[in-house]
Amino acid sequence: MNVDFADEEMIVYRESLIEKKKEQPFWKKKCLSVNETAAYTGIGRGKIRELMKRKDCNFMTTDGYQVYVIIDKFVEFLNSRNEI
């Protein structure tokens, strides 16, 4: 396969984005994966997924492949509830 300079630049750029994403601690991110949200809040992954299926869920976003929790909105959602 013949790779030109532009393709190599894109590969390097993509790898740098992935590394940058890994370096940032999850408590500083605005959007968390379900696993990160479970670790951050102490709520189980199953319960988080269950809450995401609710019609009034406004704390979920996706990148087309993976589902993420918008942590500020999720904490606000939790604070407005007496129980989950």
N, C-alpha and C positions, 0 to 999 in steps of 0.2 A: 504494500500500500504506500502510495506516495503522499507524504504530508508536507504541505507548504508552510511558510513562515507564519501566516495568519492563523492556521489551525494550531500550531504549536503555542502561539500566544494565548489563544482561547483556552487551551488545556491548562497552561500555567495559571491563567487568571481564575479559572474554575477551581483548581486545586487550592489556590490562595484563599478563595472565598470559603471553601469547605474547612480549611484550617482555622480561619478567623472565627467561623461559627462554632467550632469545637473548643476554641480557647476561652470563649466568654462563659463565665459561670451562669448556670441556669437561673439563679435568683436575680440576675441583672437583665435578663431577656424580657421582652414585652409579650412574646408568644412562646408557649411551652408545649412540648409534646405531652401526651397523656401520661407517659411514664414520669416525665419531669414534674408535671403538675401533682401527681400522686406523691412524689418525694417531697415536694415543696409544701403541700398542704396536709399530708398525712391521711388523705382520703384515698380509698382504694380505686384502682383503675376501672374496675367494673362499675362502681358507683359514679365515677366521673363520666364514663361513656353513657350510662343511663341518664344522667343529667343533661348531656349533650343532645339526647334524642327528644327532649321536651320541646313543645312548641314555643315556649317563652325563652328559649335559649338564645342569648345575644352575645355570648362569650366564645363562640366557636368560629374558626376560619380554616380554610384549607388552601394548599398550594396545588391542588389538583390530584395529589397523591396521598399526602399525609394530612391528618387533621390536627389542628393546633388549638390551644386554649389561650385566649387573650386574658392574661393573668389579672390585670386591673379590673376588668369587667367581671371576671369570675369571683374575685374577692368581694366585689360589690354585691354580686348575686348572693354569695354566702352570707354576707352581713345582713341582707334584707330578709333572710329566712330564719325561723326559729329552729327548724330541723330540716335535714335533707333526707 
